[in-house]
Amino acid sequence: MSWSQNDFHSGLKVDEEPSCAYYTPAAVPKSRKKKRRPAYTSTPSTTSRSTTKTPQSPVWDDSSSLFCSNERYSALLKQVSSIAKAWDLEHTRACDSFTRLATCILHCNQGRMPDGLTLETMPLAAAKLLRDGLTEQAHKLCFGYAIETGFAEVQSHIENLTECRSHLYAWISQLSATGELVEQTSQLSFSSPKPSVGGNSRLPIFWTAVIAESHGLLSRIDKDLHYRQQVLLDSVSHCLTAEGAYRLALMWRHLGSLIRWSAVIELTDHALETIRYLAQ
């Protein structure tokens, strides 16, 4: 069959390729990423939608629960030392303030200017009276100012002691709740046929002793605060002489000696040693 030039003009051009060109090895195919297929195993996949979760029976881990309870119990036991230090520090400051108040009342009754009260520290009204020559009125005003300031200072220390008492009460409440939790946890054992905390029998004994001694200390603190308020109210009438002021200041210090934290601290130390021994 022969081809003519008109056939080329009516069909394809000479320099064009046909639309159905054959694939040549020079053509670079597009890279395709291989999809990773999960390996087939005998264990069912947890991500499969058809997998159903089987309910698990609850298991009580008594060892971990007891460990957490003992940790919290130990943290609470260590807090009593800070409360005791705050009480002792505030009591020392209260004794110094009350001694100054008793001395101030004595000096005012004797007509002497209280210690620490000078022209720079006295009220402005008293300074004006002194400038005008009204010495007696100025002294009375200074006496009232000094006694009132001393009362306010002692009262602030009593309030701080009352706050320490509130901290002790809150500590006893938290310790009681945590101690009951420790005792209940030591008696429960769902994961093993026999209790794994058999050596924990001494802990409830220490817990009961700490609670009982703490309640006794709280009762003594309540009486101490009540007596201090009475002594403060009677200080004006009992500090008119040097002997009366001395005896009243001595009584104030004696009240603080009745509050002893040593028994509670010793019991808490024994309980902490027991917890550390059981944790080994």
Backbone bond lengths (Angstrom), bond angles and torsions (degrees), N, CA, C in turn:
res aa  C-N    CA-C-N  psi(-1)  N-CA   C-N-CA  omega(-1)  CA-C   N-CA-C  phi
1 M - - - 1.451 - - 1.509 108.85 -
2 S 1.309 118.64 134.08 1.471 123.56 -175.58 1.503 110.00 -101.93
3 W 1.365 117.37 145.82 1.454 125.49 178.96 1.497 109.02 -109.48
4 S 1.305 114.49 141.88 1.469 119.50 179.28 1.504 109.63 -113.06
5 Q 1.368 117.59 167.73 1.466 122.32 -179.52 1.496 112.25 -67.25
6 N 1.367 117.67 -31.23 1.466 120.34 179.12 1.517 111.68 -66.11
7 D 1.308 115.19 -30.04 1.460 117.21 178.98 1.518 112.04 -64.99
8 F 1.339 116.65 -33.74 1.469 118.85 178.55 1.506 112.25 -69.44
9 H 1.379 116.65 -37.31 1.464 119.56 178.98 1.509 112.12 -71.39
10 S 1.297 118.59 -32.80 1.460 121.07 -179.47 1.519 113.35 -79.44
11 G 1.298 119.73 -20.47 1.482 124.37 -178.09 1.510 111.59 -108.31
12 L 1.290 114.92 -119.30 1.455 121.49 -178.54 1.497 110.16 -90.98
13 K 1.357 113.89 152.74 1.443 118.29 173.57 1.518 109.53 -76.56
14 V 1.317 113.20 164.32 1.457 117.49 -174.41 1.521 110.81 -69.79
15 D 1.387 114.10 -40.95 1.465 116.88 -176.13 1.516 113.87 -88.14
16 E 1.312 119.45 3.65 1.464 121.93 178.00 1.518 110.72 -94.15
17 E 1.343 114.24 152.21 1.456 120.13 176.99 1.500 109.34 -97.78
18 P 1.267 118.73 148.29 1.463 121.12 178.19 1.523 110.59 -66.17
19 S 1.365 114.46 151.39 1.470 119.88 -178.24 1.499 112.49 -63.37
20 C 1.292 117.96 -26.11 1.468 122.52 -179.24 1.511 109.49 -102.94
21 A 1.349 115.83 56.81 1.457 119.31 -178.65 1.516 109.86 -69.42
22 Y 1.324 113.08 144.12 1.457 118.44 179.38 1.519 110.61 -73.86
23 Y 1.345 116.81 149.92 1.474 121.78 178.35 1.510 108.70 -72.47
24 T 1.327 115.06 130.18 1.459 120.91 178.75 1.509 109.23 -109.35
25 P 1.288 117.47 153.21 1.467 119.64 179.45 1.512 113.53 -63.08
26 A 1.363 118.00 -20.44 1.471 120.16 -178.34 1.514 112.62 -70.87
27 A 1.311 118.69 -21.28 1.469 121.58 -179.41 1.528 110.26 -69.79
28 V 1.366 116.04 130.46 1.472 121.24 -177.62 1.518 109.13 -92.40
29 P 1.280 118.78 117.40 1.476 119.76 179.44 1.528 111.13 -73.12
30 K 1.345 116.74 153.90 1.463 122.24 178.32 1.524 110.19 -69.50
31 S 1.373 113.38 138.17 1.470 118.62 -179.68 1.519 109.70 -74.98
32 R 1.258 116.05 132.97 1.461 122.68 178.90 1.525 109.46 -117.39
33 K 1.360 114.11 129.16 1.457 118.84 178.62 1.516 109.99 -75.98
34 K 1.297 113.17 136.74 1.455 118.44 178.78 1.522 109.57 -79.77
35 K 1.272 115.71 130.50 1.461 121.16 177.25 1.524 109.91 -77.87
36 R 1.322 113.41 129.71 1.451 118.02 178.66 1.518 109.94 -80.30
37 R 1.259 114.60 124.15 1.462 119.93 178.38 1.527 108.73 -99.83
38 P 1.304 117.20 138.97 1.472 118.97 179.31 1.516 111.23 -65.17
39 A 1.300 113.19 140.12 1.463 118.04 179.24 1.517 109.78 -69.92
40 Y 1.288 114.19 138.23 1.464 119.73 -179.40 1.525 108.98 -82.51
41 T 1.315 114.92 121.64 1.460 120.87 178.17 1.518 108.98 -127.76
42 S 1.292 113.23 171.71 1.466 118.23 178.77 1.520 112.20 -76.89
43 T 1.353 116.69 -18.46 1.468 120.29 179.57 1.509 109.60 -85.44
44 P 1.305 119.82 127.16 1.466 120.75 -179.62 1.512 110.78 -66.30
45 S 1.318 116.53 144.50 1.455 122.69 -179.70 1.519 109.84 -73.34
46 T 1.346 114.87 140.15 1.466 119.70 -179.96 1.504 112.19 -80.41
47 T 1.371 116.97 -16.09 1.466 119.66 -179.03 1.512 112.47 -91.16
48 S 1.310 116.67 -1.88 1.456 118.68 -179.24 1.517 110.10 -70.71
49 R 1.310 114.52 140.37 1.459 119.16 -179.02 1.525 112.07 -69.08
50 S 1.306 115.08 -28.71 1.459 118.67 -176.83 1.521 112.63 -79.61
51 T 1.354 115.96 -9.25 1.459 118.86 -178.56 1.516 109.67 -74.14
52 T 1.276 117.54 132.00 1.465 122.68 179.24 1.518 108.83 -107.67
53 K 1.346 115.65 137.78 1.454 121.05 -179.98 1.521 109.65 -78.66
54 T 1.291 114.18 129.53 1.461 119.75 177.96 1.516 108.69 -90.52
55 P 1.293 118.88 128.91 1.471 120.22 -179.68 1.514 111.17 -64.58
56 Q 1.352 114.93 134.59 1.450 120.53 179.28 1.518 109.69 -99.62
57 S 1.285 114.91 142.10 1.457 119.23 179.04 1.518 109.36 -74.76
58 P 1.340 119.28 135.68 1.467 121.14 -179.12 1.517 111.16 -65.79
59 V 1.325 114.95 134.17 1.449 121.82 179.44 1.517 108.14 -116.93
60 W 1.281 118.49 125.29 1.464 123.08 -179.34 1.519 108.91 -86.42
61 D 1.327 114.57 113.02 1.458 119.66 176.95 1.520 107.88 -87.85
62 D 1.321 116.15 90.48 1.456 119.39 -173.99 1.514 112.42 -69.18
63 S 1.337 118.37 -28.05 1.459 119.67 -178.82 1.517 111.62 -69.03
64 S 1.352 116.71 -46.13 1.468 119.23 179.59 1.518 111.32 -69.29
65 S 1.334 117.27 -37.80 1.462 119.66 179.01 1.523 110.89 -65.62
66 L 1.315 116.40 -40.68 1.456 119.39 178.27 1.513 111.18 -67.32
67 F 1.340 116.44 -35.93 1.465 119.58 178.51 1.519 110.81 -63.29
68 C 1.342 117.00 -44.63 1.469 120.69 178.94 1.526 110.81 -64.26
69 S 1.339 116.28 -40.37 1.460 119.16 179.67 1.523 111.07 -65.50
70 N 1.323 116.77 -42.49 1.455 120.03 178.84 1.518 112.02 -66.36
71 E 1.339 116.81 -35.29 1.461 119.57 177.27 1.524 110.72 -63.40
72 R 1.315 115.87 -44.24 1.467 119.22 178.11 1.522 110.67 -67.42
73 Y 1.302 117.11 -38.66 1.464 121.12 178.67 1.525 110.54 -64.05
74 S 1.331 116.70 -40.14 1.463 120.56 178.74 1.521 111.42 -66.11
75 A 1.339 116.30 -41.46 1.469 119.74 179.17 1.527 111.39 -61.70
76 L 1.325 116.22 -37.73 1.468 119.52 178.40 1.529 111.55 -69.96
77 L 1.319 116.77 -39.37 1.460 119.58 -179.54 1.526 111.76 -62.14
78 K 1.317 116.43 -33.74 1.468 120.24 -178.38 1.525 112.63 -73.00
79 Q 1.324 118.39 -16.05 1.465 121.04 -176.92 1.523 113.13 -76.08
80 V 1.316 117.55 -19.85 1.468 119.18 -175.00 1.526 111.04 -68.05
81 S 1.322 117.69 -29.11 1.468 119.53 -179.57 1.523 111.48 -65.60
82 S 1.343 116.89 -38.21 1.468 119.61 178.57 1.531 111.25 -67.74
83 I 1.340 117.05 -36.58 1.471 119.91 176.85 1.527 110.46 -65.70
84 A 1.330 116.53 -40.50 1.465 120.07 179.25 1.530 111.34 -64.98
85 K 1.331 117.25 -40.70 1.470 120.14 178.69 1.526 111.16 -64.80
86 A 1.338 116.53 -40.38 1.467 119.88 178.64 1.529 110.79 -63.86
87 W 1.337 116.91 -39.94 1.467 120.03 178.95 1.528 110.94 -65.10
88 D 1.326 117.19 -47.30 1.465 120.44 -178.44 1.530 111.46 -62.17
89 L 1.327 116.54 -41.61 1.464 119.72 179.50 1.526 111.33 -65.08
90 E 1.328 116.23 -43.10 1.463 119.69 -179.38 1.524 111.18 -69.57
91 H 1.318 117.05 -33.52 1.469 119.67 178.13 1.524 110.71 -66.85
92 T 1.326 117.20 -39.76 1.466 120.23 177.36 1.526 111.36 -62.03
93 R 1.317 115.86 -43.16 1.467 119.29 178.08 1.528 111.39 -66.08
94 A 1.332 116.65 -37.53 1.465 119.91 178.90 1.525 111.14 -65.26
95 C 1.331 116.99 -37.97 1.469 120.03 178.30 1.524 111.11 -64.40
96 D 1.328 116.76 -43.03 1.469 119.80 178.48 1.531 111.18 -63.81
97 S 1.325 115.91 -41.45 1.469 119.21 -179.68 1.528 111.54 -66.20
98 F 1.344 116.39 -40.61 1.469 118.40 -179.43 1.525 110.89 -69.31
99 T 1.326 117.59 -35.37 1.467 119.62 176.52 1.526 110.97 -63.03
100 R 1.320 116.59 -41.07 1.469 119.66 176.46 1.527 111.20 -64.81
101 L 1.340 116.29 -38.09 1.464 119.45 178.81 1.524 111.24 -65.39
102 A 1.331 117.15 -44.15 1.468 120.19 179.22 1.525 110.87 -63.02
103 T 1.323 116.85 -40.58 1.469 120.26 177.35 1.521 111.47 -65.77
104 C 1.338 115.87 -38.82 1.466 120.51 178.86 1.531 111.16 -63.34
105 I 1.326 116.50 -43.35 1.471 120.01 179.07 1.528 110.34 -63.65
106 L 1.336 116.26 -40.40 1.462 120.27 179.20 1.527 111.14 -63.28
107 H 1.336 116.77 -45.97 1.463 120.24 -179.35 1.526 111.60 -65.27
108 C 1.326 116.18 -39.07 1.467 118.74 178.73 1.526 111.05 -65.17
109 N 1.339 116.38 -37.60 1.465 119.43 178.48 1.526 111.27 -68.03
110 Q 1.331 116.86 -29.14 1.460 121.39 178.30 1.529 112.57 -85.68
111 G 1.336 116.96 -3.01 1.452 120.11 -179.84 1.507 114.38 82.67
112 R 1.307 117.35 13.38 1.467 121.71 179.87 1.523 110.00 -96.00
113 M 1.321 114.82 149.57 1.457 119.66 177.46 1.532 109.02 -70.93
114 P 1.339 118.63 129.97 1.471 120.61 -179.13 1.522 111.56 -60.25
115 D 1.336 115.20 152.20 1.462 120.56 179.14 1.527 110.32 -64.76
116 G 1.313 114.95 140.17 1.457 120.46 177.85 1.505 114.48 85.27
117 L 1.322 117.68 -1.92 1.464 120.94 179.97 1.527 108.49 -105.68
118 T 1.317 116.65 110.30 1.459 123.33 -178.65 1.523 109.39 -122.65
119 L 1.335 115.32 -175.08 1.458 119.72 177.99 1.524 111.75 -63.94
120 E 1.351 116.96 -27.49 1.463 120.25 -179.98 1.523 112.39 -80.27
121 T 1.339 117.33 -28.50 1.464 120.36 -175.09 1.528 113.75 -103.52
122 M 1.301 118.59 -12.84 1.465 120.11 -179.30 1.525 110.56 -73.27
123 P 1.333 118.51 160.50 1.465 121.18 178.65 1.531 111.55 -59.47
124 L 1.314 115.38 152.29 1.463 120.62 -179.26 1.527 111.73 -64.15
125 A 1.331 116.56 -35.50 1.467 119.79 178.84 1.524 111.31 -64.11
126 A 1.353 116.76 -37.73 1.465 119.78 178.20 1.521 111.05 -67.52
127 A 1.324 116.99 -37.65 1.465 119.92 177.68 1.530 111.42 -64.25
128 K 1.321 117.06 -37.69 1.470 120.22 178.04 1.527 110.99 -66.83
129 L 1.351 116.33 -37.24 1.464 119.28 177.92 1.527 111.14 -65.99
130 L 1.321 116.48 -39.02 1.461 119.49 176.74 1.524 111.21 -64.77
131 R 1.315 116.61 -37.77 1.467 120.20 178.93 1.523 110.85 -64.97
132 D 1.328 115.39 -35.08 1.468 119.57 179.79 1.528 112.63 -82.95
133 G 1.330 117.04 -0.69 1.458 120.22 178.20 1.506 114.49 88.29
134 L 1.318 118.38 6.27 1.471 122.02 179.36 1.539 108.69 -90.33
135 T 1.304 115.48 73.38 1.468 120.76 -173.09 1.524 111.80 -68.30
136 E 1.309 117.87 -43.84 1.466 120.44 -177.52 1.523 111.54 -62.71
137 Q 1.308 117.46 -43.78 1.463 120.66 178.24 1.526 111.31 -66.75
138 A 1.314 115.95 -37.27 1.468 119.32 177.99 1.520 111.12 -64.79
139 H 1.321 117.48 -40.56 1.463 121.17 178.99 1.530 111.17 -65.38
140 K 1.321 117.14 -42.54 1.466 119.51 177.75 1.529 111.35 -61.32
141 L 1.324 115.14 -39.79 1.462 118.16 177.95 1.523 111.38 -65.96
142 C 1.323 116.23 -38.68 1.470 119.82 177.16 1.521 111.15 -67.46
143 F 1.325 117.73 -38.20 1.460 120.55 178.49 1.533 110.85 -62.11
144 G 1.318 115.62 -47.25 1.464 118.81 179.33 1.519 112.50 -63.07
145 Y 1.336 116.14 -39.09 1.468 120.25 178.99 1.524 111.20 -65.14
146 A 1.331 117.59 -43.05 1.464 121.39 -178.56 1.525 111.24 -66.51
147 I 1.334 117.14 -43.41 1.467 119.94 179.98 1.524 110.72 -66.58
148 E 1.314 116.80 -42.01 1.466 119.72 178.91 1.525 111.44 -63.36
149 T 1.329 116.75 -40.78 1.467 120.07 177.82 1.524 111.02 -64.64
150 G 1.342 116.96 -40.51 1.464 120.31 178.42 1.514 112.54 -64.61
151 F 1.329 116.85 -40.87 1.463 120.39 177.12 1.534 110.91 -62.23
152 A 1.318 116.86 -44.07 1.469 120.32 -179.26 1.526 111.14 -63.52
153 E 1.323 116.73 -36.96 1.465 120.11 179.73 1.523 111.16 -67.14
154 V 1.325 116.47 -45.27 1.473 119.65 178.95 1.524 110.58 -65.55
155 Q 1.311 117.05 -40.62 1.461 120.66 179.91 1.521 111.36 -63.15
156 S 1.314 117.61 -35.74 1.468 119.85 177.77 1.526 111.20 -65.16
157 H 1.328 117.02 -36.89 1.468 119.80 176.90 1.533 110.95 -68.68
158 I 1.321 117.49 -36.53 1.467 119.71 176.06 1.526 110.35 -63.43
159 E 1.308 116.92 -39.81 1.468 120.11 177.02 1.529 111.16 -63.89
160 N 1.325 116.97 -38.16 1.464 119.58 177.14 1.530 111.26 -66.76
161 L 1.324 116.70 -37.53 1.462 119.83 175.20 1.527 110.96 -65.51
162 T 1.315 116.70 -37.81 1.469 120.36 176.10 1.523 110.94 -64.04
163 E 1.315 116.88 -35.58 1.467 119.86 176.76 1.525 110.98 -66.65
164 C 1.320 117.32 -38.54 1.468 120.00 174.65 1.525 110.68 -61.83
165 R 1.317 116.08 -37.86 1.463 120.23 176.87 1.521 110.47 -62.80
166 S 1.335 117.82 -39.87 1.469 121.42 178.02 1.523 111.01 -64.60
167 H 1.332 117.03 -39.22 1.465 120.35 177.04 1.532 110.96 -63.60
168 L 1.322 116.23 -39.52 1.463 119.59 178.28 1.521 110.99 -65.09
169 Y 1.321 117.28 -41.24 1.469 120.62 179.13 1.529 110.73 -63.56
170 A 1.332 117.36 -43.66 1.469 120.43 178.09 1.524 110.74 -64.72
171 W 1.319 117.04 -36.91 1.464 120.76 178.52 1.524 110.90 -64.92
172 I 1.323 117.42 -41.23 1.467 120.57 178.54 1.525 110.38 -63.89
173 S 1.323 117.51 -41.01 1.469 120.87 179.98 1.524 111.05 -63.19
174 Q 1.326 117.28 -45.99 1.462 120.35 178.84 1.520 111.30 -66.48
175 L 1.323 116.15 -38.07 1.462 119.60 179.80 1.524 111.04 -66.75
176 S 1.322 117.58 -37.38 1.467 120.53 178.32 1.522 111.01 -63.92
177 A 1.342 116.40 -45.32 1.464 119.75 -179.69 1.522 111.44 -65.42
178 T 1.322 117.45 -42.18 1.463 120.58 -179.89 1.520 111.05 -70.25
179 G 1.325 117.54 -37.62 1.461 119.95 177.84 1.515 112.26 -63.67
180 E 1.323 117.10 -39.28 1.461 120.14 175.92 1.526 111.11 -64.36
181 L 1.344 116.35 -37.21 1.463 119.64 177.70 1.519 111.26 -65.44
182 V 1.320 117.18 -41.17 1.466 120.79 177.97 1.520 110.71 -63.80
183 E 1.322 116.90 -42.32 1.467 120.50 -179.15 1.523 111.47 -66.31
184 Q 1.329 117.16 -40.63 1.460 120.39 178.40 1.523 111.46 -68.50
185 T 1.329 116.79 -38.96 1.461 120.44 -179.60 1.514 111.18 -66.45
186 S 1.325 116.62 -36.44 1.462 119.84 -179.73 1.521 112.11 -69.08
187 Q 1.323 118.25 -18.20 1.462 121.58 -179.10 1.524 112.72 -96.94
188 L 1.344 118.16 -9.67 1.454 122.08 -178.53 1.518 109.83 -99.94
189 S 1.290 116.70 136.55 1.463 121.35 176.09 1.519 107.61 -154.84
190 F 1.347 117.30 96.59 1.453 122.39 -177.81 1.524 112.36 -96.91
191 S 1.336 116.67 -21.52 1.454 119.26 -175.18 1.510 113.28 -91.31
192 S 1.337 118.67 -16.37 1.456 121.16 -179.09 1.518 108.82 -132.40
193 P 1.326 117.65 149.55 1.461 119.14 -178.70 1.520 113.42 -67.62
194 K 1.339 117.97 -25.90 1.463 119.67 179.02 1.520 109.13 -123.89
195 P 1.288 118.65 148.73 1.461 120.59 -177.21 1.516 111.22 -62.23
196 S 1.354 114.80 138.84 1.457 120.70 178.36 1.511 111.80 -93.77
197 V 1.292 117.20 4.82 1.466 121.07 -178.27 1.520 109.31 -123.47
198 G 1.313 114.98 44.50 1.454 118.26 -176.19 1.511 113.23 -65.14
199 G 1.378 117.33 -26.49 1.454 119.88 179.52 1.499 114.12 -82.05
200 N 1.317 118.39 8.46 1.462 121.51 -175.55 1.521 112.48 -94.21
201 S 1.322 117.25 16.76 1.457 119.16 -175.30 1.523 112.34 -72.75
202 R 1.351 117.12 -21.32 1.457 118.86 -178.00 1.517 112.50 -81.69
203 L 1.332 117.18 -20.56 1.462 119.76 -177.04 1.525 112.53 -63.55
204 P 1.357 120.99 -46.36 1.472 119.01 177.29 1.522 113.24 -59.98
205 I 1.346 117.37 -29.17 1.462 119.79 178.79 1.521 110.00 -66.03
206 F 1.343 116.48 -46.49 1.458 120.08 177.87 1.520 111.06 -65.22
207 W 1.326 116.19 -37.68 1.466 120.15 -179.84 1.526 110.10 -61.97
208 T 1.334 117.45 -45.49 1.465 120.79 178.85 1.524 111.55 -63.86
209 A 1.328 116.65 -39.20 1.465 119.79 -179.80 1.525 111.52 -67.50
210 V 1.333 116.67 -40.73 1.470 120.28 179.14 1.523 110.57 -63.92
211 I 1.327 116.84 -43.28 1.466 120.47 -179.92 1.529 110.71 -63.69
212 A 1.327 116.84 -44.60 1.468 120.19 -178.73 1.528 111.45 -64.07
213 E 1.321 116.93 -45.13 1.464 120.19 179.98 1.523 111.52 -67.21
214 S 1.324 117.25 -34.53 1.468 120.94 178.70 1.523 111.30 -67.73
215 H 1.321 116.75 -39.25 1.471 119.66 176.40 1.533 110.93 -64.79
216 G 1.329 117.08 -38.36 1.461 119.29 175.73 1.522 112.13 -63.78
217 L 1.329 116.45 -40.60 1.462 120.41 177.12 1.523 111.23 -64.39
218 L 1.322 116.64 -39.62 1.463 120.53 178.68 1.528 111.05 -63.61
219 S 1.313 117.08 -39.27 1.465 120.52 178.22 1.529 111.29 -64.91
220 R 1.327 117.38 -40.61 1.470 120.48 178.60 1.525 111.36 -67.16
221 I 1.324 116.93 -34.89 1.467 120.12 177.83 1.525 110.66 -66.46
222 D 1.331 116.85 -39.62 1.469 119.69 177.60 1.530 110.94 -60.55
223 K 1.313 116.91 -43.31 1.467 119.90 178.02 1.526 111.10 -66.15
224 D 1.322 116.23 -38.62 1.461 120.26 -179.92 1.527 111.14 -61.69
225 L 1.323 117.08 -46.34 1.463 120.69 179.97 1.526 111.43 -64.77
226 H 1.333 116.34 -36.72 1.468 119.74 178.45 1.529 110.80 -65.46
227 Y 1.335 116.89 -44.34 1.460 120.04 179.91 1.526 111.72 -66.14
228 R 1.302 117.39 -35.34 1.471 120.54 -179.97 1.532 110.75 -64.35
229 Q 1.320 115.78 -40.40 1.459 118.34 177.67 1.528 111.04 -62.33
230 Q 1.324 116.63 -39.56 1.466 119.96 178.88 1.530 111.32 -66.94
231 V 1.323 116.90 -41.93 1.467 120.37 178.91 1.522 110.75 -64.37
232 L 1.329 116.38 -38.79 1.465 119.68 179.25 1.527 111.41 -64.89
233 L 1.320 116.84 -38.73 1.467 119.96 179.17 1.532 111.87 -69.08
234 D 1.333 116.84 -32.54 1.468 120.64 -178.13 1.525 112.95 -89.80
235 S 1.318 116.89 1.59 1.468 118.92 -174.36 1.528 112.61 -67.21
236 V 1.328 118.05 -33.69 1.468 120.42 -177.74 1.522 110.91 -64.68
237 S 1.319 116.59 -39.88 1.470 119.94 -177.26 1.523 113.22 -85.53
238 H 1.340 118.09 -16.81 1.461 120.32 -176.63 1.527 112.95 -102.85
239 C 1.306 117.80 -6.17 1.464 120.51 -178.37 1.527 111.87 -106.96
240 L 1.319 116.61 27.82 1.467 120.01 -178.96 1.521 111.74 -77.87
241 T 1.326 117.06 -20.37 1.465 121.77 177.08 1.517 109.36 -121.66
242 A 1.311 115.87 163.82 1.461 120.30 -179.56 1.527 110.81 -65.83
243 E 1.331 116.36 -39.09 1.466 119.39 178.83 1.521 111.18 -66.32
244 G 1.330 116.87 -41.49 1.460 119.90 178.94 1.521 112.41 -64.36
245 A 1.338 117.10 -41.42 1.466 120.33 178.25 1.526 111.10 -65.40
246 Y 1.336 116.31 -39.54 1.466 120.08 179.81 1.521 110.96 -65.69
247 R 1.327 117.54 -45.34 1.465 121.05 -178.70 1.535 111.38 -65.36
248 L 1.321 116.24 -37.84 1.462 118.65 -179.43 1.531 111.20 -69.50
249 A 1.327 117.03 -39.78 1.468 119.77 176.40 1.526 110.98 -65.78
250 L 1.339 116.68 -36.21 1.462 120.57 177.47 1.521 110.94 -67.03
251 M 1.332 117.11 -38.99 1.462 120.48 176.99 1.522 111.11 -63.68
252 W 1.329 116.56 -38.84 1.465 120.53 179.13 1.533 110.99 -61.09
253 R 1.324 115.99 -43.12 1.467 119.18 178.86 1.525 111.43 -69.52
254 H 1.329 116.85 -33.76 1.464 120.22 -179.89 1.529 111.51 -65.98
255 L 1.335 116.93 -32.31 1.464 119.36 177.86 1.526 111.10 -60.78
256 G 1.314 116.49 -38.58 1.464 119.25 179.91 1.513 113.55 -68.21
257 S 1.343 117.10 -28.09 1.463 119.50 179.93 1.523 112.53 -70.67
258 L 1.335 117.54 -17.53 1.467 120.56 178.37 1.528 112.21 -77.45
259 I 1.324 117.09 -15.79 1.468 121.32 179.24 1.522 107.95 -94.38
260 R 1.308 115.91 104.74 1.464 121.21 -178.69 1.526 109.50 -117.67
261 W 1.311 113.89 123.02 1.462 121.03 179.92 1.525 112.15 -94.11
262 S 1.319 117.41 -3.35 1.466 120.18 -172.36 1.524 112.11 -62.80
263 A 1.334 117.78 -39.23 1.471 119.84 -178.31 1.524 111.32 -64.48
264 V 1.333 116.84 -44.22 1.467 120.11 179.59 1.524 110.94 -65.56
265 I 1.326 117.10 -41.76 1.466 120.41 -178.56 1.524 110.77 -66.70
266 E 1.336 117.52 -39.92 1.464 120.02 178.10 1.524 111.36 -63.98
267 L 1.319 117.04 -41.27 1.466 119.75 178.70 1.527 111.47 -66.10
268 T 1.322 116.96 -39.91 1.469 119.10 177.81 1.523 111.02 -65.65
269 D 1.325 117.31 -36.17 1.471 119.88 177.08 1.525 110.82 -64.43
270 H 1.331 117.36 -40.91 1.468 120.58 177.25 1.531 110.58 -63.54
271 A 1.326 116.93 -41.20 1.466 120.00 179.04 1.524 111.18 -64.96
272 L 1.321 117.60 -39.81 1.469 120.85 178.55 1.525 111.10 -65.62
273 E 1.323 116.90 -39.65 1.464 119.90 176.66 1.526 111.12 -63.76
274 T 1.319 116.77 -38.57 1.467 120.21 178.35 1.519 111.35 -65.20
275 I 1.323 117.24 -41.37 1.468 120.72 178.99 1.521 110.46 -64.70
276 R 1.330 117.10 -42.02 1.470 119.77 178.29 1.522 111.29 -65.20
277 Y 1.328 116.62 -36.32 1.466 119.85 178.44 1.523 111.38 -67.24
278 L 1.328 117.14 -40.78 1.462 120.69 -179.54 1.520 111.84 -71.62
279 A 1.330 117.15 -25.08 1.464 120.17 -179.62 1.519 112.25 -76.20
280 Q 1.325 118.37 -14.83 1.465 121.06 -179.52 1.522 111.27 -74.82
